[in-house]
Amino acid sequence: MLKIAYSDVFRYSVPEKHRFPMQKYILIPERLLSEGTISQDNFFAPAYLSEEEILTTHTAEYWYQLKTQTLPRKAARAIGFEMTPQLVERGRYIAHATYECALYAQQYGVAMNVAGGTHHAFADHGEGFCVFNDVCIASNLLLNRRQAQKILIVDLDVHQGNGNASIMADEPRVFVFSMHGAKNYPFRKQVSDLDIELDNDTDDATYLRLLKDTLPRLITE
């Protein structure tokens, strides 16, 4: 059974011409349902992160600023959304959904989070539309609860997962692999366990060849 994390809380009100495509959280599930790829039975509504779970990955100061809505204006601007209690709650659901997806994947082989991949959040700040780092939080929870021994993070977003690289820099049980565009956001890259940087005009065949040459080896290792 393919389990897909989805909740109305994933949607967040943004100005009409905001550059973040918030409508995708509605359109993607609707399209998959309409074409018969999935049914309502595939969806599950996630729980949300406790304070203890947040602090496995994020600093106490950053969490305090979020929950008291005292995040400095510059730090809030780096996230890119209007800072509200609803935004923080949304992030708590998104991140816990990824942890739940990991547990479902262990049971069924695969699971998906409609709003996952908040890989630009660092331990002490957010940026790039990311408040909490869902993949790193999920990884830390799995390790702390002995639900996993080693974790491979495979990040194929066009942007480097700079938050992943930073948070997991000193965690030997987590290997961070990021394949991304060399000349786009974030313009100051972090160092992952393995970074493959691609030119803007990289074609499909080149991309897939690099991935097929890399990913099976990493899984084996």
C-alpha positions as CSV (number, residue, x, y, z in Angstrom):
1,M,0.0,0.0,0.0
2,L,1.5,3.3,-1.1
3,K,1.0,5.8,1.8
4,I,1.0,9.5,1.0
5,A,1.1,12.2,3.6
6,Y,-1.4,15.0,2.9
7,S,-3.2,17.5,5.0
8,D,-5.0,20.8,4.3
9,V,-2.5,22.4,6.7
10,F,0.2,22.0,4.1
11,R,-1.4,24.8,2.2
12,Y,-0.4,28.3,3.3
13,S,-1.9,31.6,2.3
14,V,0.5,33.6,0.1
15,P,0.0,36.7,-2.0
16,E,-1.4,36.1,-5.5
17,K,1.9,36.6,-7.4
18,H,4.2,35.0,-4.8
19,R,6.9,33.0,-6.4
20,F,6.3,29.9,-4.4
21,P,3.8,27.6,-6.2
22,M,1.6,26.9,-3.2
23,Q,-1.2,25.6,-5.5
24,K,0.8,22.4,-6.2
25,Y,-0.3,21.0,-2.9
26,I,-3.9,21.0,-4.2
27,L,-3.3,20.3,-7.9
28,I,-0.9,17.2,-7.5
29,P,-3.3,15.2,-5.3
30,E,-6.3,16.2,-7.5
31,R,-4.5,15.1,-10.6
32,L,-3.4,11.8,-9.2
33,L,-6.9,11.0,-8.0
34,S,-8.6,12.1,-11.3
35,E,-6.3,9.9,-13.4
36,G,-6.8,6.9,-11.1
37,T,-3.2,6.6,-10.1
38,I,-4.2,6.6,-6.4
39,S,-7.3,6.6,-4.3
40,Q,-8.3,8.4,-1.1
41,D,-7.2,5.2,0.7
42,N,-3.6,6.1,-0.1
43,F,-3.6,9.3,1.9
44,F,-2.9,9.7,5.6
45,A,-3.1,12.7,7.8
46,P,0.1,13.2,9.7
47,A,0.6,14.1,13.3
48,Y,2.8,17.0,14.3
49,L,6.3,17.3,15.9
50,S,6.6,17.7,19.6
51,E,9.0,20.2,21.1
52,E,11.3,17.3,22.1
53,E,11.4,16.0,18.5
54,I,12.2,19.5,17.1
55,L,15.1,19.8,19.5
56,T,16.7,16.6,18.2
57,T,17.7,18.7,15.2
58,H,17.1,22.4,15.7
59,T,18.6,24.7,18.4
60,A,16.6,25.8,21.4
61,E,17.1,29.4,20.5
62,Y,15.7,29.0,17.0
63,W,12.7,27.0,18.3
64,Y,12.0,29.6,20.9
65,Q,12.0,32.4,18.3
66,L,9.6,30.4,16.2
67,K,7.1,29.5,18.9
68,T,7.1,33.0,20.4
69,Q,7.1,34.7,17.0
70,T,10.2,36.7,17.9
71,L,12.3,35.6,14.9
72,P,14.3,38.7,13.7
73,R,13.0,40.3,10.5
74,K,16.0,39.4,8.5
75,A,15.8,35.8,9.5
76,A,12.1,35.7,8.7
77,R,12.8,37.3,5.3
78,A,15.3,34.5,4.5
79,I,12.6,31.9,4.9
80,G,10.5,33.8,2.4
81,F,7.0,33.4,3.9
82,E,5.2,35.8,6.2
83,M,6.0,34.6,9.7
84,T,2.9,33.5,11.6
85,P,2.0,30.8,14.1
86,Q,0.2,29.0,11.3
87,L,3.5,28.8,9.3
88,V,5.2,27.2,12.3
89,E,2.4,24.7,12.8
90,R,2.5,23.8,9.1
91,G,6.2,23.1,9.4
92,R,5.6,20.8,12.4
93,Y,3.1,18.7,10.4
94,I,5.3,18.6,7.3
95,A,8.3,17.4,9.2
96,H,6.5,14.7,11.2
97,A,4.9,13.5,8.0
98,T,8.3,12.6,6.6
99,Y,9.1,10.6,9.7
100,E,5.9,8.8,9.4
101,C,6.6,8.2,5.7
102,A,9.9,6.6,6.7
103,L,8.1,4.1,9.0
104,Y,5.5,3.4,6.2
105,A,8.4,2.8,3.8
106,Q,9.9,0.3,6.1
107,Q,6.6,-1.5,6.1
108,Y,5.5,-1.1,2.4
109,G,8.7,-0.3,0.6
110,V,7.8,3.3,-0.4
111,A,5.9,6.3,1.0
112,M,5.6,9.9,-0.1
113,N,5.1,13.3,1.5
114,V,3.3,15.8,-0.7
115,A,5.0,18.7,1.1
116,G,8.3,17.1,2.1
117,G,11.9,18.1,1.2
118,T,12.4,21.2,3.3
119,H,16.2,20.8,2.9
120,H,17.2,24.5,3.2
121,A,16.5,24.7,6.9
122,F,19.6,24.7,9.1
123,A,19.8,23.8,12.8
124,D,19.6,27.4,13.9
125,H,17.7,29.1,11.0
126,G,15.4,28.6,8.1
127,E,15.7,29.8,4.5
128,G,14.4,29.1,1.0
129,F,10.8,28.5,2.1
130,C,11.9,25.9,4.7
131,V,11.2,26.4,8.5
132,F,12.1,22.9,9.8
133,N,14.3,20.3,8.1
134,D,12.0,17.4,7.7
135,V,14.5,14.9,6.3
136,C,17.1,15.6,9.0
137,I,14.5,15.5,11.8
138,A,13.2,12.2,10.5
139,S,16.7,10.8,10.3
140,N,17.5,11.8,13.8
141,L,14.3,10.3,15.1
142,L,14.9,7.0,13.3
143,L,18.4,6.8,14.7
144,N,17.5,7.9,18.2
145,R,14.7,5.4,18.4
146,R,16.8,2.6,16.8
147,Q,14.5,2.3,13.9
148,A,17.4,2.6,11.5
149,Q,21.2,2.1,11.8
150,K,22.4,3.9,8.6
151,I,20.6,6.4,6.4
152,L,21.3,7.6,2.9
153,I,19.7,10.9,2.0
154,V,19.4,11.2,-1.8
155,D,18.6,14.8,-2.7
156,L,17.8,15.4,-6.4
157,D,16.3,18.8,-6.2
158,V,17.8,21.3,-8.6
159,H,19.0,23.3,-5.6
160,Q,21.6,21.8,-3.2
161,G,20.3,20.6,0.1
162,N,22.5,22.9,2.1
163,G,20.6,22.4,5.3
164,N,21.0,18.7,5.1
165,A,24.7,19.0,4.5
166,S,25.2,21.3,7.4
167,I,23.1,19.5,10.0
168,M,24.5,16.1,9.2
169,A,28.1,17.1,8.7
170,D,29.3,15.4,11.9
171,E,26.8,12.4,11.8
172,P,28.7,9.4,10.5
173,R,25.5,7.3,10.3
174,V,23.9,9.6,7.7
175,F,25.4,10.0,4.2
176,V,24.1,13.0,2.3
177,F,24.2,12.9,-1.5
178,S,23.1,16.0,-3.4
179,M,22.9,16.3,-7.2
180,H,22.0,19.8,-8.2
181,G,22.6,22.8,-10.4
182,A,26.0,24.4,-9.9
183,K,25.0,28.0,-10.6
184,N,21.8,28.6,-8.7
185,Y,20.4,28.9,-5.2
186,P,21.9,28.5,-2.7
187,F,24.8,30.5,-4.1
188,R,27.0,29.6,-1.2
189,K,26.9,25.8,-1.1
190,Q,27.7,23.6,1.8
191,V,29.8,20.4,1.6
192,S,27.7,17.2,1.5
193,D,29.2,13.7,1.8
194,L,28.9,13.7,-2.0
195,D,27.9,16.6,-4.2
196,I,27.5,16.4,-8.0
197,E,27.1,19.8,-9.5
198,L,25.6,20.1,-13.0
199,D,25.7,22.8,-15.7
200,N,22.6,24.6,-16.6
201,D,22.3,22.9,-19.9
202,T,22.7,19.3,-18.7
203,D,20.5,17.1,-20.8
204,D,18.3,14.1,-19.6
205,A,20.7,11.4,-20.8
206,T,23.7,12.9,-19.0
207,Y,21.7,13.4,-15.8
208,L,20.4,9.8,-15.8
209,R,23.8,8.4,-16.6
210,L,25.4,10.2,-13.7
211,L,22.6,9.0,-11.4
212,K,22.8,5.4,-12.6
213,D,26.6,5.4,-12.1
214,T,26.3,6.8,-8.6
215,L,23.2,5.7,-6.7
216,P,23.6,1.9,-6.8
217,R,27.1,2.2,-5.6
218,L,26.1,4.5,-2.7
219,I,23.3,2.1,-1.7
220,T,25.7,-0.8,-1.7
221,E,28.3,1.1,0.4
